[in-house]
Amino acid sequence: MKKIKLFAAVAALTVAGTALAQTVATPAPQNVLQLMAAGTVEVQQDLLSMTLSTTRDATDAATVQTQLKTALDAALAEAKKTAQPGQLDVRTGNFSLSPRYTKDGKINGWQGSTELVLEGRDFPRITQAAGRVTTLTVGSVGFGLSREQRAKTETEAQNIAIENFKQKATELAKGFGFGGYTLREVSVNANDSGPIRPRMMAAQAKSFSSDSAVPVEAGKTSVVVNVSGSVQLK
């Protein structure tokens, strides 16, 4: 037993010694610079999302559900007449049905709501379709970037960020008395305003005359790409 214990102790000491030798043999990085640069491109929002909605109230849930379904079916039928992939996409939104209570906690009726979402790049087509829907009213409007526009703008911002990173690295290397640098590691992250954030219409219950376009105006958003990493000064 003593020999076995002695052998195990020697083995453990050998492993520890090897690990220590490896640690000592690996010098800490010298003259490594951490830095970050950004590229920003401002672009016009080209994606419109309009949410049409309605509410119903009745003494029983079945009546409310039937009324909501009737209103939504009519709105879908009208909106789909001019639907076109990418230009005007039509989909249903939130649907809710809940009881209404008295002060005593008893159910004395039901209320519910339903939504229809019109989304795409063809603003006139979308707003005109919304104006022709008579069973729902415009509840919110939001703007954003289409997938194509976002990808194109991110590429532009990325190129700017990379050039800014390279320029900053060159200037810093020179400032610290080095002739240049080599890239060690780098990460690229892009962000913009994110998904469409609808804003509530000031006159939510306002109805628009048939075939008249609902007035909307898109703004601009900024797409930012950050490049961060480390360089080896030389």
N, C-alpha and C positions, 0 to 999 in steps of 0.2 A: 504493500500500500504506500509506503514511503517513497519508493522509486517512482510509482505512478504519479504521485503528487508532485514530486520533484520535476518530472518530465513536463507535466502540465504547466508548472510555474515557469519553466524555461521557455516553453512555447509561447506563453502569454507575454513574457518579457521580450521575446524576439519580435512578435507582432507589434507590440507597442513601440519598440525601437525602430521598426521599419516605418510605421506611421509618422513617428517623430522626424525621421530622416526625410520623408517625403515633404512634410510641412516645412522643414527648414530649407529644403532644396528648391521650393517654389517661392520666388521673390514676389513681393507685392507689386502691382502695376505702378509704374512711374510715369509722370507726365501725361496723365490721362485727363481729358477735359470733358465735362458733362455740359451739354447745352441744348437749347430748344429754339425752334423758329416756327413761325406761322405764316400761312398764306390765306388771304381773305378775298373773296369775290362776291360782289353784290349783284343779285340777279332778280329779274322780274318774276313774280310768282305766276305760274301758268296752269295751276290746277285749282278748280273751284268745286266746293262741296256745299250743297244746299240741302238742308233737312226740313222736310215738310211734316207737319204733325197735326193731330186733332185729338180732342178728348170727348168722352161721352159719359153720361151719368144716368142711372136708372135704378129701379127698386130691386132688380134681380140681375145676377151675373150674366145669364144667358142673353138677355136683351142687350147689355152693354157689349158683349163679345160679338153679337151679330151686327150691331151698328158699326162697330170698329172695322169688322171684316168687310162690310159693304162699302164703307168709305175708302178703305185701303185698296180693295179690288178695283174700284173705279179710278183711283189715282194711278195705280199700276198700269191699267189698260191705256190711259191717256199718255202717260210718260213713255211707255214702250213704243209708241207710234214713231217717235223720232230718235230712239236709242241707237247708239253706234259705239262699238267697243273702243275705249280710249277717249272718245269724244264726249259721249254721254252714256255712262253706266248707271243702271237703275238697280237698287237693292232695297230691301226692307230694313228698317232700323229697329229700335227698341219697341217692345210691346209689353204693356203692363195692365194688370187687372187686380184691384184690391177693394176690400169692403170699406164702407163708410160707417163710422160708429157714432152713437149718441153719447151724451154726457154720462149716461149710465153704463156705457160699455157694450151696448147692444147694437147689432148690425141693423141699420135702417136703410141701406142702399149699397150700390156698387158704383165704382168709377174706374175708368180705364183710359189709356192713351195708346196711340200707335204712330209710327214714323215711317216715312219714305225718304230715302237718300238719293239725290241726283248728284253725280260726280263725274268730272272729266275735264278735258282741255278746251272744249268748244263752249265758251262762255255764252254767246248768244243762243245757241241751241238749248243749253241748260236753263237759262233764265226764261226763255219763251215757253219751254215745257212746264216750268214751275207756274207761269202765269196762266196756263191753260187748265191746270188742276184746280177744280172747284170744291172738292170734298176735303182738302187739307189746306192748311195755311203755312206760310214760311215761318219757321221757328228760329233757325240759325243759319249763318253763312260763314264759311271758312275758306281760307286760301292756303296753298302750299306749293310744293314743287313736284312735277311728274317724275317718274323714275328716270326717263331719258334726260330731262333737264338737270336733275340732281347728279347723275353720273357724269354728264358733260362738265358741269360746273365744278364738281369735285376734282376732276382731272386738271382743270385750269388752276384751281387753288393749290393742288398738290404740287404742280410744277413750280409755282411761285414759292411755296414753302421749302421745297428742296433747294432752290437757288438761294433763298435767304439763309438756309442752314449752311450751305457751302461757303457763302460769302462771310457769314459770321465766324465760321471755323477758321477760315483763312486769315481774317483780321485779328482774331484772338491769338492764333499761332504766331503771327508776326509781332503782336503786342507783347507776347511773353518771350520773344527772342528766338523763336524757332522758324525754320525755313518752310515748313509745311505740316501736313498731317495725313494720317491714314484713318479710315473709318473702322471703328471697332464693332459697334452695334447701333441699330437704329429702329425706331418704331414710328408708324404713321397712323394718325387718328383723324377721322373726319367727322364733322358735325355741322348741322344747320339748325333751322328753327324746329326741326322734327316733323312729326305728322301734323296733319291739318288740325288746327284748334278752332273749332267753330265759335263764333261770337253770336250772342243773342241779338235778334233784330229789335230795334227800338220800338217798332209797332208790330209786335208779334201777331196780334189778332187781325191785322190789316189784310184785307183781301184785295187781289189785283184783278183788273178786268181781263176777260178772256183774250188770249193771244197777245197780251201786252207783256213785254219783258220786265222781269223784276230787276230794279236798278242795283248794280254791284260794281265795285271798282277794286281791282287787286293792287297790292302794294309790292314792295321789294323785300327780299330777305338776304341775309349774308350766309354764305357757306364758308366755313373755316376748316382748314386742314393744319394740324400740328405735327411737326416732325421733331422728335426728340431722340437723343442718343449720346454716345460718347465717341471721342476721337483720340487717337494716339499722336501726340505732338512729336515731331522729329526734326 
